[in-house]
């Protein structure tokens, strides 16, 4: 392809990739990555007349000629929001290659030239919804077919929702469905029923009580500061997966790409009760300031406390919104969000959660699965991305094109209730919104009553029932490695209050992820 088309062949590549082209005369090298930066390349030009790059952040930090220096503000961003956004990392002078771009390096003098070959252009087309469904159905079918290998043993991560069910309807009946859970609860039963309805084998992967301790140990050296350690959901079952299948499919990111998961929607506060009710109504984003406010306060963007305050153990005298705004600018030429350029504020609102894909709070799920075995993500297909950018925001917020497509393709699968809601996927999305409100109401009145038994660990219980915090956070070795912006005494107080009934898991998981990362454990962090 390089000989036939030159470097422009990169623009025609599909889905996830990263690479380097070395000129025949060895005077230039060109780094490139996919549209969404799903396979990030980390770069620093802090060395004299040299550019250091790697597909893993820790390779940069481990280089003997590079002295990593921590940016306190970006580190606080990771601790508060579970990732550093855009191309930035918590380390000064180290960044990701811009998504959808090439970076040409002159090997003689170390100079660089960046070219973006793709940016997300939000260009909605006002068409009948049925036409959109038909178009998407054709796209996702081709996406799955092109990734599937009839001669290979293939698996599929199956949840109780709709994304994996749609893939199940498109894959051959010799695929194996894998579901991860603590027990055979409601979600697991629905996943099993989906596999049985599709006529495929169901494989239950049961987490033991110390599962997340094992995961923390396994993924410590893979920490990219783009998710907390617990997002490496399948890492503890690497042996089972690699022994049983050649590759696995995942519906991960479908809600982000197609269903407006990160689109700002309206929340209505309930007076005197401290609750907020999410509504499927778009909240206009008028400036980067309002977008920063949305990131900090929206429960979809942020698993942690939705408040504009730093974790109580962080001593930085700057609010999370102010930190975000430091790295966001707006002009007639577009918007820059943490080093990533968007052509408009609408494009930022639409694509900010997946361009780059490391902005997704669950990116570590994707990354660690790819470290185990080939993992296919049909919803990251270029055609799916282009389709998403052509669908009006109102459809992303109020309708489910995945549910409608599944209903058209395989109604028996769609009629199986969705876990946590208890309604078939054939119902309109507005009905789900009402059901979600009812579940939220019940859970606020009687905690736990609105839960249908999901597939995620009970993180608050993990901290109370295992020694993960005592062994990996509060021991003497960890305490000597805390960054200067962290107050150790407040960590111990926070943990004690958690043991007594508060739910502080998010802030504690942030510290577990940081303090067990490669740069901290190997003394590769210099603090401001």
C-alpha positions in Angstrom: 0.0 0.0 0.0 2.8 2.4 0.8 4.4 1.8 -2.6 1.1 2.3 -4.4 -0.4 5.2 -2.5 2.4 6.7 -0.4 1.7 7.8 3.2 -1.9 8.8 2.2 -2.8 5.1 2.5 -3.2 5.7 6.2 -6.4 7.6 5.6 -8.0 4.5 4.1 -7.2 2.2 7.0 -10.2 1.1 9.1 -10.7 0.8 12.8 -7.8 0.6 15.4 -4.2 0.7 14.5 -0.8 2.4 15.1 2.4 2.3 13.1 5.6 3.8 11.9 7.0 4.3 8.4 10.8 4.6 8.0 11.9 6.2 4.8 14.2 4.2 2.6 17.0 6.7 3.1 16.4 6.5 6.8 16.3 10.3 7.2 12.6 10.5 8.2 10.2 8.4 10.3 6.4 8.9 10.3 4.3 7.8 13.2 0.6 7.3 12.7 -2.5 6.3 14.6 -6.1 5.6 13.9 -9.0 8.2 13.8 -9.8 7.8 17.5 -6.3 7.2 18.8 -7.5 3.8 20.1 -3.9 2.5 19.9 -2.1 5.5 21.4 1.5 6.3 20.6 3.3 8.2 23.4 5.9 10.8 22.4 8.4 13.1 24.0 10.8 15.5 22.4 12.4 16.5 25.7 15.7 14.8 24.8 18.3 16.8 22.9 17.9 16.4 19.2 15.8 13.2 19.7 12.2 12.1 19.7 11.3 9.2 22.0 8.1 7.3 21.2 6.4 4.1 22.3 3.0 2.4 22.3 3.2 2.3 26.1 3.7 5.2 28.4 5.9 3.3 30.8 8.5 2.6 28.1 9.0 6.4 27.9 9.2 6.8 31.6 11.7 3.9 32.0 14.1 5.4 29.5 17.4 6.1 31.4 17.9 9.4 29.5 14.5 10.8 30.4 13.7 12.3 33.8 9.9 12.2 34.3 8.4 15.2 36.0 4.8 15.2 37.2 2.3 17.9 36.4 0.4 18.4 39.6 -2.7 19.7 37.9 -3.0 16.9 35.4 -2.3 14.4 38.1 -5.2 15.9 40.1 -7.3 15.5 37.0 -6.6 11.8 36.9 -7.5 11.4 40.6 -10.7 13.4 40.3 -12.0 12.3 36.9 -10.3 8.9 36.3 -8.3 10.1 33.3 -6.3 12.9 31.9 -8.1 14.1 28.8 -7.1 14.6 25.2 -3.4 13.9 24.4 -2.0 14.9 27.8 -0.5 12.6 30.5 0.3 13.6 34.1 4.0 13.8 33.0 5.4 17.0 31.6 6.6 16.8 28.0 5.0 13.4 27.4 1.8 13.3 25.3 -0.1 11.0 23.0 0.0 11.4 19.2 -3.0 13.4 18.2 -5.8 11.1 17.1 -6.3 10.7 13.4 -2.8 12.2 12.6 0.7 11.5 11.4 3.9 12.8 13.0 6.9 13.1 10.7 10.3 13.1 12.5 13.5 14.3 10.9 16.0 11.8 12.1 18.9 14.1 11.6 17.8 17.1 13.7 14.8 15.8 15.6 12.4 18.3 14.2 8.8 17.2 13.8 5.7 18.0 11.7 2.2 17.0 12.6 -0.7 16.5 10.1 -4.2 15.6 11.0 -5.8 13.5 8.4 -9.2 13.2 10.1 -11.4 15.2 12.5 -14.9 14.6 13.6 -17.3 16.8 11.6 -20.8 16.7 13.1 -23.0 17.0 10.0 -26.5 15.7 10.9 -28.9 14.7 8.1 -32.6 14.9 8.7 -33.9 11.6 7.4 -36.7 9.3 8.5 -35.6 7.3 11.4 -36.3 4.0 9.7 -33.8 4.9 7.0 -31.2 5.5 9.6 -31.9 2.1 11.2 -31.6 0.3 7.8 -28.3 2.0 7.1 -26.9 1.2 10.5 -28.1 -2.4 10.2 -26.1 -2.8 7.0 -23.0 -1.2 8.4 -22.8 -3.2 11.6 -23.4 -6.5 9.7 -20.5 -5.7 7.4 -18.4 -4.6 10.3 -18.9 -7.9 12.1 -18.5 -10.1 9.0 -15.1 -8.4 8.1 -13.7 -9.1 11.6 -15.0 -12.7 12.0 -12.9 -15.6 11.0 -14.9 -18.8 10.4 -11.8 -21.0 10.9 -11.1 -19.5 14.4 -12.6 -20.2 17.8 -14.2 -16.9 18.7 -15.8 -15.5 21.9 -18.1 -12.6 22.8 -18.3 -10.7 26.0 -22.0 -10.9 26.9 -23.9 -8.6 29.3 -27.5 -8.2 30.1 -27.9 -5.3 27.8 -28.4 -4.7 24.1 -24.9 -4.1 22.5 -23.6 -7.6 23.0 -27.0 -9.0 22.0 -26.8 -7.3 18.6 -23.4 -8.8 18.0 -24.7 -12.1 19.2 -27.4 -11.9 16.4 -24.7 -11.3 13.8 -22.1 -13.9 14.8 -22.1 -17.6 13.9 -23.7 -20.0 16.3 -20.3 -21.6 17.3 -19.2 -18.5 19.2 -18.9 -18.7 23.0 -20.6 -16.1 25.1 -18.5 -15.0 28.2 -20.2 -13.3 31.1 -18.3 -12.0 34.1 -20.0 -11.6 37.5 -19.8 -12.4 41.2 -22.7 -14.8 41.1 -25.6 -16.0 38.9 -27.7 -12.9 39.5 -30.3 -11.2 37.4 -27.8 -9.9 34.9 -26.1 -13.3 34.6 -29.4 -15.0 34.0 -30.3 -12.6 31.3 -26.9 -13.1 29.6 -27.4 -16.9 29.8 -30.9 -16.6 28.3 -29.6 -14.5 25.5 -26.9 -17.1 24.6 -29.4 -19.9 24.8 -31.9 -18.0 22.6 -29.1 -17.5 20.0 -28.1 -21.1 20.3 -24.5 -20.5 21.5 -22.5 -21.8 24.4 -22.6 -19.8 27.6 -19.4 -19.6 29.7 -19.7 -18.0 33.2 -16.6 -16.4 34.6 -17.1 -16.1 38.4 -15.2 -13.5 40.3 -13.9 -14.6 43.7 -13.8 -12.1 46.6 -10.2 -11.3 46.1 -10.6 -10.9 42.3 -9.8 -7.1 42.2 -6.7 -7.6 44.3 -5.5 -10.0 41.7 -6.4 -7.6 38.9 -4.5 -4.7 40.7 -1.4 -6.9 40.8 -1.7 -7.9 37.2 -2.3 -4.5 35.6 -0.1 -2.3 37.8 2.6 -2.1 35.1 0.0 -1.3 32.4 -1.4 1.8 34.1 -1.9 4.6 31.4 -3.6 7.1 33.7 -6.7 6.7 31.5 -8.9 4.6 33.9 -8.7 3.1 37.3 -7.4 -0.4 37.8 -10.9 -2.0 38.4 -11.8 -1.2 34.8 -9.6 -4.0 33.7 -12.6 -6.2 34.0 -11.4 -9.4 32.3 -7.7 -9.3 33.3 -8.1 -11.9 36.0 -9.4 -14.5 33.4 -6.5 -14.2 30.9 -5.6 -17.9 31.2 -9.2 -19.1 30.6 -9.8 -16.8 27.6 -6.5 -17.4 25.8 -6.8 -21.2 26.3 -10.4 -21.4 25.0 -10.6 -18.9 22.1 -8.4 -17.3 19.4 -10.2 -13.9 19.6 -13.1 -12.2 21.3 -15.7 -9.7 20.2 -16.9 -6.8 22.4 -19.7 -4.3 22.2 -17.7 -1.9 24.3 -18.2 1.8 23.3 -21.5 1.3 21.5 -23.4 3.5 23.9 -20.6 6.1 23.6 -20.6 6.1 19.8 -24.3 5.6 19.0 -26.5 6.4 22.0 -25.2 9.7 23.3 -23.7 8.4 26.5 -21.5 11.4 26.9 -23.9 13.9 25.3 -24.9 16.6 27.8 -28.5 16.0 28.9 -30.7 17.8 31.4 -30.8 16.9 35.1 -33.6 18.1 37.3 -32.9 18.5 41.0 -35.4 17.3 43.5 -35.9 20.0 46.2 -34.9 19.1 49.8 -33.8 15.5 48.9 -30.5 16.1 47.2 -31.4 14.0 44.2 -31.1 14.7 40.5 -33.3 13.1 37.9 -31.6 12.6 34.4 -33.9 13.4 31.5 -33.4 12.4 27.8 -33.4 16.1 26.9 -30.3 17.7 25.4 -28.5 20.4 27.4 -27.0 22.9 25.0 -23.2 23.3 25.2 -22.5 27.0 24.5 -18.9 27.3 25.6 -15.9 25.3 26.8 -16.7 26.6 30.2 -20.1 24.9 30.2 -18.5 21.7 28.8 -15.9 21.7 31.7 -18.8 22.1 34.2 -20.6 19.2 32.5 -17.6 16.9 32.7 -17.2 17.5 36.5 -20.8 17.3 37.4 -22.4 14.7 35.1 -22.7 11.2 36.5 -22.1 9.7 33.0 -18.8 11.4 32.5 -17.6 11.0 36.1 -18.0 7.9 38.3 -16.9 9.9 41.3 -18.6 12.6 43.4 -20.3 15.1 41.1 -18.9 18.2 42.9 -16.5 20.9 41.8 -14.1 20.0 44.6 -10.8 18.0 44.6 -10.7 14.7 46.5 -10.2 15.7 50.2 -6.7 14.2 50.3 -5.5 16.5 47.3 -4.0 19.7 48.6 -4.0 21.5 45.2 -5.6 24.9 45.6 -7.5 24.8 42.3 -11.0 23.4 41.5 -11.4 20.6 39.0 -13.3 22.9 36.6 -10.5 25.4 36.8 -7.9 22.7 36.0 -10.0 21.5 33.0 -10.4 25.1 31.7 -6.6 25.6 31.9 -6.3 23.2 28.9 -9.4 24.3 26.9 -9.6 27.1 24.4 -12.2 28.4 22.0 -11.8 30.5 18.8 -13.4 31.1 15.4 -11.2 28.3 14.2 -12.6 25.7 16.5 -12.1 24.3 20.0 -9.0 22.8 21.6 -9.6 20.4 24.5 -6.4 19.1 26.2 -4.4 19.4 23.0 -7.1 17.9 20.7 -8.7 20.1 18.1 -12.4 20.0 17.3 -13.9 22.0 14.4 -16.8 23.3 16.5 -18.4 23.2 19.9 -21.0 20.8 18.5 -18.3 18.5 17.4 -16.8 18.6 20.9 -20.2 17.8 22.5 -20.8 14.9 20.1 -17.3 13.4 20.0 -15.6 14.5 23.2 -16.3 11.2 24.8 -14.6 9.1 22.0 -12.2 11.4 20.2 -9.7 10.3 21.4 -11.2 7.1 22.7 -8.9 7.4 25.8 -11.4 10.1 27.0 -13.8 7.2 27.7 -13.7 6.5 31.4 -13.7 2.7 30.7 -10.8 2.8 28.3 -8.8 0.4 30.4 -11.4 -2.3 29.7 -10.5 -2.0 26.0 -6.8 -1.7 26.5 -6.2 -4.6 28.9 -8.4 -6.9 26.8 -6.2 -6.2 23.8 -3.2 -7.1 25.8 -4.6 -10.6 26.4 -5.7 -11.7 23.0 -7.0 -10.2 19.7 -10.2 -8.3 20.6 -12.7 -7.1 17.9 -14.7 -3.9 18.4 -17.2 -3.6 15.5 -18.6 -0.4 16.9 -15.3 1.3 16.4 -15.5 0.8 12.6 -14.9 3.9 10.6 -18.3 3.5 9.0 -20.0 3.4 12.4 -18.2 6.6 13.4 -19.2 8.4 10.2 -22.8 7.2 10.7 -22.8 8.5 14.3 -21.7 11.9 13.1 -24.6 12.0 10.6 -27.4 11.3 13.2 -29.1 14.3 14.8 -28.4 14.6 18.5 -32.0 14.3 19.4 -32.0 10.7 18.1 -28.8 9.9 20.1 -30.5 11.2 23.3 -34.1 9.9 22.9 -33.8 6.7 20.8 -31.8 3.5 20.7 -30.7 2.6 17.2 -29.1 -0.6 18.6 -32.3 -1.7 20.2 -34.3 -1.0 17.0 -31.8 -2.8 14.8 -31.8 -5.8 17.1 -35.6 -5.9 17.1 -35.6 -5.9 13.3 -33.0 -8.6 13.1 -33.8 -11.0 15.9 -37.0 -10.2 17.8 -36.7 -13.1 20.3 -33.4 -11.7 21.5 -34.9 -8.2 21.7 -37.8 -9.5 23.8 -35.5 -10.7 26.6 -35.7 -8.0 29.3 -32.8 -5.6 29.8 -31.0 -6.2 33.0 -31.6 -3.6 35.7 -34.8 -2.4 34.0 -36.8 -5.5 33.4 -38.3 -4.4 30.1 -37.8 -5.9 26.7 -35.6 -4.0 24.2 -38.5 -3.7 21.9 -39.9 -0.8 24.0 -39.3 2.8 23.1 -36.4 4.5 24.9 -38.7 6.9 26.6 -40.3 4.0 28.5 -36.8 3.0 29.7 -36.3 6.5 30.9 -39.4 6.3 33.1 -38.3 2.9 34.4 -34.9 4.3 35.2 -36.5 7.1 37.1 -38.6 4.6 39.1 -35.6 2.5 39.8 -33.6 5.5 40.9 -36.5 6.6 43.1 -36.8 3.2 44.8 -33.0 3.0 45.3 -33.0 6.5 47.0 -35.8 5.5 49.3 -34.5 2.0 50.1 -30.9 1.6 49.0 -30.4 -1.6 47.0 -34.1 -2.0 46.2 -33.8 -0.6 42.7 -30.9 -2.8 41.7 -31.5 -5.7 39.4 -28.1 -7.3 40.2 -25.6 -6.0 37.7 -22.3 -7.4 36.4 -19.9 -5.0 38.2 -18.2 -5.6 41.5 -19.5 -4.0 44.7 -16.5 -1.8 45.0 -17.5 -0.4 48.4 -17.7 -3.9 49.8 -14.4 -4.9 48.2 -12.6 -2.3 50.3 -14.4 -3.4 53.5 -14.2 -7.1 53.0 -10.6 -7.6 51.7 -7.2 -6.2 52.7 -6.6 -4.5 49.4 -6.3 -1.0 50.9 -4.2 -2.1 53.9 -1.8 -4.1 51.7 -1.6 -1.9 48.6 -2.3 1.7 49.8 -1.7 2.2 53.6 1.4 0.2 54.1 4.7 2.0 54.8 6.2 1.4 51.3 3.2 3.1 49.6 3.1 6.0 52.0 6.7 7.0 51.1 5.8 7.3 47.5 2.8 9.6 47.8 3.0 12.7 45.6 3.4 16.1 47.3 -0.2 17.1 46.5 -1.5 14.1 48.6 -2.1 14.3 52.3 -1.5 10.9 53.9 -3.4 11.5 57.1 -6.5 12.4 55.2 -6.3 9.1 53.3 -6.3 7.2 56.5 -9.3 9.2 57.8 -11.1 8.7 54.5 -10.6 5.0 54.6 -11.7 4.8 58.2 -15.0 6.6 57.4 -15.5 4.2 54.5 -15.1 1.2 56.9 -17.7 2.9 59.1 -20.3 3.2 56.3 -19.5 6.0 53.9 -18.9 5.1 50.3 -15.5 6.5 49.4 -14.5 3.8 47.0 -13.8 6.1 44.0 -11.3 8.3 45.8 -9.6 5.3 47.3 -9.5 3.4 44.0 -7.8 6.5 42.4 -5.0 6.2 45.0 -4.7 2.4 44.6 -4.3 2.9 40.8 -1.7 5.6 41.2 0.4 4.1 44.0 0.7 0.7 42.4 1.5 2.1 38.9 4.9 1.5 37.3 6.3 5.0 37.7 5.5 5.2 41.4 6.7 1.7 42.3 9.9 2.2 40.3 10.7 5.7 41.5 10.2 7.2 38.1 8.3 10.3 39.2 9.8 13.7 40.0 7.3 16.0 41.6 7.0 19.7 41.2 
